[in-house]
Amino acid sequence: MNRGRIILAPIIVLLLGIVMMSQSTVDVKANPIPSVPAFMENEYITIVIEKVNNKEAHVVVDGVYPMKLAEVNSYLYFPIPKEALKGSIAVSVNGNNTDYEIVWNGTILNQNFKYETIMGTLPMIAWKVPFSGEATIRVTYSYTIHVTGDFTCTSFKTIYAMGTGRYYMTYAKECTAHVNIWVKGFKGYKLTVILTSLTKFSETVESDMKKFYLEKTALFGGITDDLIIVLEKGANANKVILKNISLDSISAGKGYITGRLTLTFENAGYTVELLGAELKGGAINVYLSVQSVANKTGTLTAYSVPVNFIVPYDLSSNVSSVIVNIYVNGEFQKSILAQLGSFNNTNEDKNNEESLGWSLITIPLVAITAVLFIVMVSLRRRF
């Protein structure tokens, strides 16, 4: 007897048999009554994405899938992001942990398949359920994702492989996925949720912890859309009003250009972080992140924050001046034309002036001392 195999996608996929119809009084256009080796009406998924820093975010996925299995030793496949291979994975059946393996190829009805997505081929968790009847499957996994993009527009992106229904024939009356998406530490970011290629919704995250809910239902078939989540930080993502940006110093030497900026706000309710600096096209681009501080009371007096930056510099280029472009939260703010070393010359000139002043005093004193010495020697000889 052939062993029934089903694919358990992040929304556990149902492998259903085709109903055998008689050729007499059956209307094939009527609602079918399938004979199924597995059946599932609802699935419950929670996805938590927490920002660690500007370069990393931690993702935890917890899915619960109540289903009915008609055959013993049914095989279940569960696609996961590639990053999860370096994270943690746990699988349980009716509350009992079960062993699993990681595969890149599965088998359905003696046909091999790979789980292909717009983010590439995904690996799959695979395991057997050694009994038939009702089963509650739970899959939990966690992983780390990294930022992509440049300094002006960065984003975190991940996938939940929900569209397993496109890989085989299913025949379910209805299956509904209930997805809760929690984002932490992404205030000011734009969250976009995409079902394969169609944007489901897109909005700005307004608080440090925010919940979003998504419901997807498939009628008479499996869900065919993967869930893509993008958290983007770019222009207009977090508007900040600055009173002033000044370039206090800039100088070149020993293969580097170093500079110092000062950002002035209306109050102290902001933090400033240097994302990076680059020498590009004869100009220095400085990228800054400015965030409002939650629950911090800012005074009404001006508040200034210094920021130092450094970029590699080719001494053979003999550049005497440079344009400094400042970007805040991905949005261009200001350009400043500066002479390299001109700001630092102030202290050198002051030191030179002080040295000259001391010279003007010291030289006459030495001369007077010498004359007095000669006079005293002459007087001693006379007496």
SETINU-925659 format. One record per residue (C-alpha): x, y, z; residue number from 0; residue in one letter. Coordinates in pm, 1 decimal. Example, Ala and Ser with C-alpha at 12.3 -4.5 7.8 and 13.67 -1.06 7.14 Angstrom:
2
{pt {1230.0 -450.0 780.0} 0 a},
{pt {1367.0 -106.0 714.0} 1 s},
//
This chain:
383
{pt {0.0 0.0 0.0} 0 m},
{pt {140.9 338.1 -100.2} 1 n},
{pt {222.8 571.6 183.1} 2 r},
{pt {30.3 899.8 177.8} 3 g},
{pt {250.8 1208.5 148.1} 4 r},
{pt {148.5 1565.3 204.8} 5 i},
{pt {337.3 1890.5 211.0} 6 i},
{pt {312.8 2091.4 529.9} 7 l},
{pt {387.5 2446.9 427.1} 8 a},
{pt {406.0 2722.9 672.3} 9 p},
{pt {39.1 2681.0 626.9} 10 i},
{pt {39.5 2306.8 635.7} 11 i},
{pt {-47.7 2190.2 288.8} 12 v},
{pt {-307.5 1927.7 226.8} 13 l},
{pt {-257.1 1644.2 -20.1} 14 l},
{pt {-606.5 1550.1 -122.5} 15 l},
{pt {-730.4 1263.7 -333.7} 16 g},
{pt {-942.9 1321.0 -640.6} 17 i},
{pt {-1303.2 1226.4 -591.5} 18 v},
{pt {-1412.6 942.1 -817.2} 19 m},
{pt {-1731.5 1044.3 -989.7} 20 m},
{pt {-1982.2 810.4 -1152.3} 21 s},
{pt {-2095.0 887.8 -1506.0} 22 q},
{pt {-2468.6 869.7 -1433.4} 23 s},
{pt {-2638.9 1144.2 -1228.8} 24 t},
{pt {-2330.6 1332.4 -1097.6} 25 v},
{pt {-2297.8 1698.8 -1198.3} 26 d},
{pt {-1923.8 1775.1 -1202.7} 27 v},
{pt {-1999.2 2147.6 -1168.9} 28 k},
{pt {-2161.0 2101.5 -828.4} 29 a},
{pt {-1972.1 2149.7 -498.3} 30 n},
{pt {-1745.5 1844.7 -464.3} 31 p},
{pt {-1733.4 1615.5 -163.9} 32 i},
{pt {-1369.5 1503.5 -156.5} 33 p},
{pt {-1227.3 1193.7 0.1} 34 s},
{pt {-911.5 1326.7 165.5} 35 v},
{pt {-605.5 1181.3 336.1} 36 p},
{pt {-569.0 1508.9 530.2} 37 a},
{pt {-787.0 1807.1 607.5} 38 f},
{pt {-726.0 2144.5 772.8} 39 m},
{pt {-963.0 2440.3 806.6} 40 e},
{pt {-756.5 2693.0 1004.4} 41 n},
{pt {-395.8 2764.5 1084.8} 42 e},
{pt {-253.6 3018.3 1327.3} 43 y},
{pt {80.2 3188.7 1272.0} 44 i},
{pt {262.7 3448.6 1481.9} 45 t},
{pt {566.1 3627.1 1339.2} 46 i},
{pt {774.7 3853.1 1563.2} 47 v},
{pt {1045.3 4074.0 1409.0} 48 i},
{pt {1261.0 4261.0 1659.6} 49 e},
{pt {1528.9 4510.0 1563.6} 50 k},
{pt {1863.8 4437.0 1727.5} 51 v},
{pt {2048.7 4731.2 1573.1} 52 n},
{pt {2062.2 4914.1 1239.3} 53 n},
{pt {2218.0 4606.7 1076.1} 54 k},
{pt {2039.4 4307.3 1231.7} 55 e},
{pt {1689.8 4194.7 1328.0} 56 a},
{pt {1573.9 3878.3 1507.0} 57 h},
{pt {1274.7 3684.3 1374.1} 58 v},
{pt {1063.9 3425.5 1560.9} 59 v},
{pt {791.0 3227.0 1381.6} 60 v},
{pt {539.9 3016.2 1575.6} 61 d},
{pt {275.4 2822.8 1382.0} 62 g},
{pt {-4.7 2596.5 1507.4} 63 v},
{pt {-180.6 2373.0 1253.1} 64 y},
{pt {-480.5 2156.7 1364.9} 65 p},
{pt {-545.0 1887.3 1101.3} 66 m},
{pt {-682.2 1540.7 1035.9} 67 k},
{pt {-462.6 1270.4 884.1} 68 l},
{pt {-619.6 974.2 708.1} 69 a},
{pt {-308.1 759.9 674.7} 70 e},
{pt {-25.5 644.4 899.5} 71 v},
{pt {329.0 769.1 839.7} 72 n},
{pt {222.9 1068.5 632.5} 73 s},
{pt {520.0 1281.5 534.7} 74 y},
{pt {507.5 1652.7 611.5} 75 l},
{pt {720.2 1920.4 444.3} 76 y},
{pt {762.2 2267.7 590.3} 77 f},
{pt {964.6 2528.6 389.6} 78 p},
{pt {1170.4 2776.2 594.8} 79 i},
{pt {1396.1 3075.2 512.6} 80 p},
{pt {1760.9 2989.1 449.9} 81 k},
{pt {1864.2 3195.7 753.3} 82 e},
{pt {1670.0 2957.1 979.6} 83 a},
{pt {1930.5 2686.2 912.1} 84 l},
{pt {2162.5 2885.8 1140.0} 85 k},
{pt {1889.4 2951.1 1397.2} 86 g},
{pt {1675.6 2720.4 1610.4} 87 s},
{pt {1394.2 2485.9 1501.1} 88 i},
{pt {1140.0 2286.7 1703.7} 89 a},
{pt {860.8 2056.5 1580.2} 90 v},
{pt {588.8 1893.5 1792.9} 91 s},
{pt {289.5 1667.5 1723.9} 92 v},
{pt {9.9 1681.1 1982.8} 93 n},
{pt {251.1 1847.4 2225.5} 94 g},
{pt {530.8 1591.9 2185.2} 95 n},
{pt {859.1 1695.2 2027.2} 96 n},
{pt {948.1 1500.2 1715.3} 97 t},
{pt {1264.0 1444.9 1515.6} 98 d},
{pt {1299.0 1602.2 1172.9} 99 y},
{pt {1547.1 1638.4 890.9} 100 e},
{pt {1638.7 1923.2 655.8} 101 i},
{pt {1585.0 1853.8 286.2} 102 v},
{pt {1605.3 2058.5 -33.3} 103 w},
{pt {1394.6 1811.9 -233.7} 104 n},
{pt {1058.8 1655.2 -151.4} 105 g},
{pt {845.4 1382.8 -307.4} 106 t},
{pt {471.6 1394.5 -381.0} 107 i},
{pt {300.2 1114.3 -573.0} 108 l},
{pt {643.8 985.8 -673.1} 109 n},
{pt {731.9 1326.4 -817.7} 110 q},
{pt {1029.3 1523.8 -687.4} 111 n},
{pt {991.6 1895.0 -623.1} 112 f},
{pt {1180.7 2193.7 -483.5} 113 k},
{pt {1020.7 2488.0 -307.9} 114 y},
{pt {1090.7 2781.3 -539.9} 115 e},
{pt {1014.1 3140.8 -439.5} 116 t},
{pt {1096.6 3493.8 -554.0} 117 i},
{pt {1370.4 3482.0 -289.1} 118 m},
{pt {1519.7 3161.8 -428.4} 119 g},
{pt {1489.0 2792.0 -341.4} 120 t},
{pt {1403.4 2730.9 24.4} 121 l},
{pt {1509.5 2435.9 241.9} 122 p},
{pt {1236.7 2231.1 410.7} 123 m},
{pt {1183.4 2063.4 745.5} 124 i},
{pt {1062.1 1707.3 685.4} 125 a},
{pt {917.1 1446.0 924.0} 126 w},
{pt {659.2 1164.4 949.1} 127 k},
{pt {345.6 1144.4 1161.6} 128 v},
{pt {321.1 779.4 1278.9} 129 p},
{pt {-56.8 770.5 1327.1} 130 f},
{pt {-379.8 874.2 1157.4} 131 s},
{pt {-664.5 1092.3 1285.4} 132 g},
{pt {-657.3 1432.5 1450.3} 133 e},
{pt {-318.7 1595.9 1506.5} 134 a},
{pt {-206.5 1938.7 1620.4} 135 t},
{pt {121.1 2028.1 1454.7} 136 i},
{pt {333.4 2308.7 1594.2} 137 r},
{pt {646.9 2444.8 1427.2} 138 v},
{pt {862.2 2713.5 1589.0} 139 t},
{pt {1182.1 2855.3 1445.6} 140 y},
{pt {1396.4 3165.7 1489.2} 141 s},
{pt {1669.5 3331.0 1285.9} 142 y},
{pt {1855.6 3655.8 1218.3} 143 t},
{pt {1816.2 3874.1 909.8} 144 i},
{pt {2051.5 4151.7 796.1} 145 h},
{pt {1988.0 4492.8 646.2} 146 v},
{pt {2018.7 4546.6 272.3} 147 t},
{pt {2045.4 4861.1 61.0} 148 g},
{pt {2257.3 5173.5 84.4} 149 d},
{pt {2275.1 5447.9 346.0} 150 f},
{pt {1987.1 5645.8 192.4} 151 t},
{pt {1738.1 5359.3 193.4} 152 c},
{pt {1785.7 5043.6 399.6} 153 t},
{pt {1545.4 4756.3 456.7} 154 s},
{pt {1495.1 4426.4 637.3} 155 f},
{pt {1323.8 4157.3 430.6} 156 k},
{pt {1204.1 3805.6 505.5} 157 t},
{pt {967.4 3539.7 370.8} 158 i},
{pt {704.0 3308.3 516.5} 159 y},
{pt {650.1 3023.9 268.6} 160 a},
{pt {271.8 3018.0 259.2} 161 m},
{pt {210.8 2929.9 -106.1} 162 g},
{pt {264.6 2555.1 -105.5} 163 t},
{pt {-69.9 2491.8 -272.5} 164 g},
{pt {79.4 2559.5 -615.1} 165 r},
{pt {297.6 2247.9 -602.5} 166 y},
{pt {30.1 1977.7 -615.7} 167 y},
{pt {-341.9 1914.0 -653.3} 168 m},
{pt {-553.6 2001.2 -350.0} 169 t},
{pt {-922.3 1974.1 -298.4} 170 y},
{pt {-1021.1 2148.8 25.4} 171 a},
{pt {-1344.1 2341.6 64.3} 172 k},
{pt {-1172.2 2618.6 258.6} 173 e},
{pt {-853.4 2685.3 451.1} 174 c},
{pt {-788.9 3011.8 634.8} 175 t},
{pt {-453.6 3136.8 759.8} 176 a},
{pt {-460.5 3376.3 1055.0} 177 h},
{pt {-130.9 3565.5 1069.4} 178 v},
{pt {-26.8 3802.3 1348.9} 179 n},
{pt {281.1 4010.9 1270.7} 180 i},
{pt {456.0 4188.2 1559.3} 181 w},
{pt {733.4 4440.6 1496.0} 182 v},
{pt {951.0 4575.9 1777.9} 183 k},
{pt {1196.7 4866.1 1763.9} 184 g},
{pt {1094.5 4977.3 1412.3} 185 f},
{pt {923.2 5305.1 1492.1} 186 k},
{pt {932.4 5529.4 1184.1} 187 g},
{pt {992.8 5239.7 943.3} 188 y},
{pt {753.2 5157.7 661.8} 189 k},
{pt {608.0 4806.1 683.8} 190 l},
{pt {502.5 4645.8 356.2} 191 t},
{pt {332.6 4305.5 343.0} 192 v},
{pt {331.4 4136.8 2.5} 193 i},
{pt {157.6 3820.0 -113.0} 194 l},
{pt {408.6 3699.4 -377.4} 195 t},
{pt {383.1 4006.2 -604.7} 196 s},
{pt {71.7 4187.3 -484.3} 197 l},
{pt {108.4 4440.5 -201.9} 198 t},
{pt {-144.5 4356.1 67.5} 199 k},
{pt {-85.0 4670.6 273.3} 200 f},
{pt {185.9 4926.2 345.9} 201 s},
{pt {198.4 5168.9 636.3} 202 e},
{pt {433.9 5348.1 873.2} 203 t},
{pt {507.0 5185.8 1209.1} 204 v},
{pt {391.8 5442.1 1463.3} 205 e},
{pt {519.5 5291.3 1789.2} 206 s},
{pt {809.2 5087.6 1925.7} 207 d},
{pt {585.3 4778.2 1938.9} 208 m},
{pt {309.9 4730.8 1682.0} 209 k},
{pt {83.0 4441.1 1582.3} 210 k},
{pt {-51.4 4381.5 1233.0} 211 f},
{pt {-309.2 4117.8 1138.2} 212 y},
{pt {-346.5 3939.2 806.4} 213 l},
{pt {-605.7 3680.7 705.1} 214 e},
{pt {-580.2 3473.7 388.0} 215 k},
{pt {-842.4 3223.0 273.2} 216 t},
{pt {-822.6 2971.6 -9.1} 217 a},
{pt {-1141.3 2816.2 -149.5} 218 l},
{pt {-1132.1 2467.7 -301.9} 219 f},
{pt {-753.7 2462.1 -314.8} 220 g},
{pt {-431.7 2539.1 -132.7} 221 g},
{pt {-291.0 2884.9 -75.9} 222 i},
{pt {-55.8 2976.7 -359.5} 223 t},
{pt {95.2 3306.9 -237.8} 224 d},
{pt {408.4 3336.9 -26.9} 225 d},
{pt {415.8 3606.3 239.4} 226 l},
{pt {692.0 3867.6 202.4} 227 i},
{pt {754.7 4117.1 485.2} 228 i},
{pt {964.9 4430.0 423.4} 229 v},
{pt {1060.5 4689.9 684.2} 230 l},
{pt {1209.7 4989.9 507.9} 231 e},
{pt {1383.0 5296.7 640.9} 232 k},
{pt {1436.0 5572.4 388.8} 233 g},
{pt {1339.6 5922.1 288.4} 234 a},
{pt {1035.1 6054.4 472.3} 235 n},
{pt {1037.4 5748.2 699.3} 236 a},
{pt {1111.6 5957.1 1007.1} 237 n},
{pt {1087.8 6332.1 961.7} 238 k},
{pt {1310.7 6539.5 1187.5} 239 v},
{pt {1322.5 6918.6 1202.7} 240 i},
{pt {1675.0 7051.2 1253.3} 241 l},
{pt {1758.0 7406.4 1348.9} 242 k},
{pt {2106.0 7391.8 1200.8} 243 n},
{pt {2388.8 7170.1 1077.5} 244 i},
{pt {2742.0 7312.5 1090.0} 245 s},
{pt {3082.0 7181.5 984.3} 246 l},
{pt {3320.7 7265.1 1266.6} 247 d},
{pt {3641.8 7117.3 1125.3} 248 s},
{pt {3779.6 6916.3 837.9} 249 i},
{pt {4135.0 6819.8 750.6} 250 s},
{pt {4330.7 6571.6 540.1} 251 a},
{pt {4638.6 6376.4 635.3} 252 g},
{pt {4791.8 6027.6 653.9} 253 k},
{pt {4544.1 5883.7 404.4} 254 g},
{pt {4227.4 6002.8 575.9} 255 y},
{pt {3995.7 6300.7 582.5} 256 i},
{pt {3848.4 6366.7 923.5} 257 t},
{pt {3569.9 6607.2 1005.3} 258 g},
{pt {3334.6 6716.9 1277.1} 259 r},
{pt {2969.7 6816.9 1240.6} 260 l},
{pt {2733.3 6971.8 1492.3} 261 t},
{pt {2356.7 6916.7 1471.0} 262 l},
{pt {2137.5 7161.7 1657.8} 263 t},
{pt {1780.3 7078.0 1762.4} 264 f},
{pt {1509.2 7275.2 1935.0} 265 e},
{pt {1529.7 7047.2 2239.6} 266 n},
{pt {1713.9 6747.5 2382.1} 267 a},
{pt {1460.9 6484.3 2274.6} 268 g},
{pt {1675.0 6334.2 1996.8} 269 y},
{pt {1959.1 6087.2 1950.3} 270 t},
{pt {2207.9 6099.1 1661.8} 271 v},
{pt {2393.0 5801.3 1513.8} 272 e},
{pt {2652.7 5803.9 1237.1} 273 l},
{pt {2552.2 5536.7 983.8} 274 l},
{pt {2854.6 5589.6 762.0} 275 g},
{pt {3053.7 5826.9 542.8} 276 a},
{pt {3197.2 5787.5 194.5} 277 e},
{pt {3409.9 5988.3 -50.9} 278 l},
{pt {3222.9 5963.1 -379.1} 279 k},
{pt {3243.8 6173.4 -694.7} 280 g},
{pt {3464.3 6435.8 -531.7} 281 g},
{pt {3222.0 6485.3 -241.3} 282 a},
{pt {3194.7 6342.3 108.7} 283 i},
{pt {2851.3 6200.2 186.0} 284 n},
{pt {2773.2 6171.4 556.0} 285 v},
{pt {2471.7 5957.0 654.4} 286 y},
{pt {2307.6 6013.1 991.7} 287 l},
{pt {2019.4 5852.2 1178.4} 288 s},
{pt {1821.2 6084.9 1402.6} 289 v},
{pt {1555.1 5938.1 1629.9} 290 q},
{pt {1323.9 6091.9 1885.1} 291 s},
{pt {1371.8 5956.7 2235.5} 292 v},
{pt {1058.5 5798.0 2377.1} 293 a},
{pt {939.6 5936.1 2713.2} 294 n},
{pt {1222.6 6189.3 2724.3} 295 k},
{pt {1128.8 6542.4 2815.7} 296 t},
{pt {1319.9 6790.2 2604.7} 297 g},
{pt {1383.9 7144.9 2721.7} 298 t},
{pt {1286.0 7436.7 2503.6} 299 l},
{pt {1646.2 7547.7 2472.4} 300 t},
{pt {1860.5 7457.5 2171.2} 301 a},
{pt {2042.3 7127.1 2197.4} 302 y},
{pt {2359.1 7047.6 2000.8} 303 s},
{pt {2509.3 6707.5 1919.4} 304 v},
{pt {2863.4 6670.8 1776.5} 305 p},
{pt {2937.0 6396.6 1522.4} 306 v},
{pt {3283.2 6294.9 1402.3} 307 n},
{pt {3337.1 6124.6 1065.9} 308 f},
{pt {3635.6 5982.7 876.3} 309 i},
{pt {3684.9 5863.9 515.8} 310 v},
{pt {3986.2 5717.5 330.0} 311 p},
{pt {4175.1 5973.2 117.6} 312 y},
{pt {4431.6 5941.5 -163.2} 313 d},
{pt {4712.6 6183.4 -83.0} 314 l},
{pt {4820.8 6190.6 -448.0} 315 s},
{pt {4491.0 6352.7 -553.4} 316 s},
{pt {4605.2 6692.0 -416.8} 317 n},
{pt {4247.6 6800.0 -340.2} 318 v},
{pt {4236.2 7133.5 -158.2} 319 s},
{pt {3859.6 7163.4 -115.8} 320 s},
{pt {3567.3 6926.9 -81.9} 321 v},
{pt {3186.7 6933.8 -69.8} 322 i},
{pt {3027.9 6769.8 234.6} 323 v},
{pt {2671.9 6641.2 178.2} 324 n},
{pt {2469.6 6557.3 489.2} 325 i},
{pt {2180.9 6306.0 481.5} 326 y},
{pt {1947.8 6254.9 777.3} 327 v},
{pt {1726.0 5945.5 782.9} 328 n},
{pt {1792.1 5897.3 412.1} 329 g},
{pt {1687.3 6250.2 319.6} 330 e},
{pt {1930.7 6511.6 186.8} 331 f},
{pt {1971.1 6803.8 426.7} 332 q},
{pt {2262.4 7028.3 334.7} 333 k},
{pt {2581.8 7075.6 127.8} 334 s},
{pt {2886.5 7256.1 265.6} 335 i},
{pt {3192.0 7358.8 60.5} 336 l},
{pt {3504.9 7353.4 275.0} 337 a},
{pt {3879.4 7403.5 230.2} 338 q},
{pt {4068.5 7107.8 367.4} 339 l},
{pt {4249.0 7217.2 679.9} 340 g},
{pt {4097.8 7565.5 679.7} 341 s},
{pt {3899.9 7503.4 997.3} 342 f},
{pt {4202.8 7363.4 1181.5} 343 n},
{pt {4427.7 7653.2 1081.1} 344 n},
{pt {4264.0 7868.7 1345.7} 345 t},
{pt {4441.7 7692.4 1628.7} 346 n},
{pt {4769.6 7683.0 1434.7} 347 e},
{pt {4747.0 8057.5 1363.3} 348 d},
{pt {4672.9 8122.0 1727.7} 349 k},
{pt {4977.5 7922.3 1829.1} 350 n},
{pt {5188.2 8112.5 1574.9} 351 n},
{pt {5061.3 8445.3 1706.1} 352 e},
{pt {5141.6 8342.9 2061.6} 353 e},
{pt {5492.4 8234.8 1953.9} 354 s},
{pt {5546.7 8564.4 1773.8} 355 l},
{pt {5428.6 8759.7 2078.7} 356 g},
{pt {5670.8 8576.2 2302.0} 357 w},
{pt {5949.8 8644.3 2049.4} 358 s},
{pt {5876.9 9017.0 2051.8} 359 l},
{pt {5910.2 9018.2 2428.5} 360 i},
{pt {6200.8 8778.5 2459.9} 361 t},
{pt {6438.6 8940.7 2207.6} 362 i},
{pt {6449.2 9287.2 2377.9} 363 p},
{pt {6491.2 9124.3 2718.5} 364 l},
{pt {6788.5 8925.2 2595.7} 365 v},
{pt {6943.8 9237.7 2443.7} 366 a},
{pt {6898.0 9441.7 2760.9} 367 i},
{pt {7043.7 9160.7 2972.1} 368 t},
{pt {7349.3 9144.2 2747.1} 369 a},
{pt {7409.4 9520.4 2771.1} 370 v},
{pt {7378.0 9515.5 3149.8} 371 l},
{pt {7624.0 9225.6 3166.6} 372 f},
{pt {7882.2 9416.7 2958.7} 373 i},
{pt {7841.0 9731.0 3173.8} 374 v},
{pt {7887.4 9536.1 3495.8} 375 m},
{pt {8204.6 9369.3 3364.0} 376 v},
{pt {8350.7 9709.9 3264.8} 377 s},
{pt {8281.2 9861.9 3605.3} 378 l},
{pt {8453.1 9571.6 3781.9} 379 r},
{pt {8768.4 9621.8 3571.1} 380 r},
{pt {8784.6 9992.5 3662.9} 381 r},
{pt {8766.8 9922.9 4028.8} 382 f},
//
